Amino acid sequence: MAVRRIVANVAVDRVDAAKVFYGDVLGMSVAMDLGWIMTFTAKGSMTPQISMMTEGGSGTPVPDLSIEVDDLPDIQRKMQAAGFEIEYGPASEPWGVTRFFVRDPFGRLVNILVHR
């Protein structure tokens, strides 16, 4: 037996509110929309990951999600244009990523990052 997929399930009160943050700004595609569940996917191949954290690094809180992007400044501009406040960063971290923290429409802390 092998793990084939890991899905982050985020409890929300309105799935449609996710479209701007995850769809429009981050460019993810809606793979499934049943009204009560909306699943977003990203381009490319992904390896399932689960991170166990005592802190978020550099003294930050543990983020609920981490999303790697290919153009961090572009995503930051889009987040701010869409009205999302950057809570941390952007910061170039000693472990080789540049990142910022932002809250999604549901209050989840999201770590948006690019590997350097």
C-alpha positions as CSV (number, residue, x, y, z in Angstrom):
1,M,0.0,0.0,0.0
2,A,1.2,3.5,-0.9
3,V,-0.1,7.0,-0.4
4,R,-1.3,8.3,-3.7
5,R,-2.6,11.7,-2.8
6,I,-2.9,14.1,0.1
7,V,-5.7,16.7,0.1
8,A,-5.8,19.7,2.4
9,N,-9.5,20.1,3.5
10,V,-10.3,23.6,4.7
11,A,-13.6,24.2,6.5
12,V,-15.3,27.3,5.2
13,D,-18.7,28.9,5.4
14,R,-18.8,29.8,1.6
15,V,-16.9,27.9,-1.0
16,D,-17.5,30.6,-3.6
17,A,-15.3,33.1,-1.6
18,A,-12.3,30.9,-2.5
19,K,-12.5,31.7,-6.2
20,V,-10.8,35.1,-6.0
21,F,-8.0,34.1,-3.7
22,Y,-7.2,30.6,-5.0
23,G,-8.6,30.9,-8.5
24,D,-8.1,34.5,-9.8
25,V,-5.1,35.5,-7.8
26,L,-3.1,32.3,-7.5
27,G,-4.3,31.0,-10.9
28,M,-5.5,27.6,-9.7
29,S,-8.2,25.8,-11.7
30,V,-11.5,24.5,-10.3
31,A,-11.4,20.8,-10.7
32,M,-14.7,20.1,-8.9
33,D,-17.5,22.2,-7.7
34,L,-20.5,20.5,-6.0
35,G,-21.7,23.6,-4.2
36,W,-20.6,22.3,-0.8
37,I,-17.0,21.4,-1.9
38,M,-14.8,23.2,-4.4
39,T,-11.5,21.6,-5.3
40,F,-8.7,23.6,-6.8
41,T,-5.7,22.1,-8.7
42,A,-2.4,23.5,-9.9
43,K,-0.5,22.9,-13.1
44,G,2.4,20.5,-13.1
45,S,3.1,17.4,-11.0
46,M,3.1,17.5,-7.3
47,T,4.4,15.1,-4.6
48,P,2.2,14.7,-1.6
49,Q,3.6,16.4,1.5
50,I,2.7,16.9,5.1
51,S,4.8,19.2,7.3
52,M,4.8,18.9,11.1
53,M,5.9,22.3,12.5
54,T,6.5,23.7,16.0
55,E,6.7,27.2,14.4
56,G,6.6,28.8,11.0
57,G,10.3,29.6,10.8
58,S,12.0,32.9,11.7
59,G,9.7,33.2,14.7
60,T,6.5,33.2,12.7
61,P,3.3,31.3,13.5
62,V,2.7,28.0,11.8
63,P,0.8,28.7,8.5
64,D,-2.3,26.6,7.7
65,L,-1.1,26.1,4.1
66,S,2.1,26.7,2.1
67,I,1.8,27.4,-1.6
68,E,4.8,27.5,-3.9
69,V,4.5,29.9,-6.9
70,D,6.7,30.7,-9.8
71,D,6.5,34.6,-9.6
72,L,6.3,35.8,-6.0
73,P,6.3,39.6,-6.8
74,D,3.4,39.1,-9.2
75,I,1.3,37.1,-6.7
76,Q,2.0,39.7,-4.0
77,R,0.8,42.5,-6.3
78,K,-2.3,40.6,-7.2
79,M,-3.0,39.8,-3.5
80,Q,-2.7,43.4,-2.6
81,A,-4.8,44.6,-5.6
82,A,-7.5,42.1,-4.5
83,G,-7.5,43.6,-1.0
84,F,-5.6,40.9,0.9
85,E,-3.2,42.3,3.5
86,I,0.3,40.9,3.7
87,E,1.0,39.9,7.3
88,Y,4.6,38.9,7.0
89,G,7.3,39.6,4.4
90,P,8.2,39.3,1.8
91,A,11.3,37.8,3.5
92,S,14.3,36.0,2.1
93,E,14.7,33.1,4.6
94,P,18.0,31.4,5.5
95,W,16.7,28.0,4.2
96,G,16.4,29.2,0.6
97,V,12.9,30.5,0.1
98,T,11.4,34.0,-0.3
99,R,7.9,34.2,1.1
100,F,5.1,36.2,2.5
101,F,2.1,35.4,4.7
102,V,-1.4,36.4,3.9
103,R,-4.8,35.3,5.2
104,D,-7.3,33.8,2.8
105,P,-11.0,34.9,2.9
106,F,-11.6,32.4,5.7
107,G,-8.9,33.6,8.0
108,R,-6.4,30.8,7.2
109,L,-2.8,31.8,7.3
110,V,-1.2,31.0,4.0
111,N,2.5,30.9,3.3
112,I,3.2,32.0,-0.3
113,L,6.7,31.1,-1.3
114,V,9.2,30.7,-4.1
115,H,12.5,28.7,-3.8
116,R,15.6,30.7,-4.7
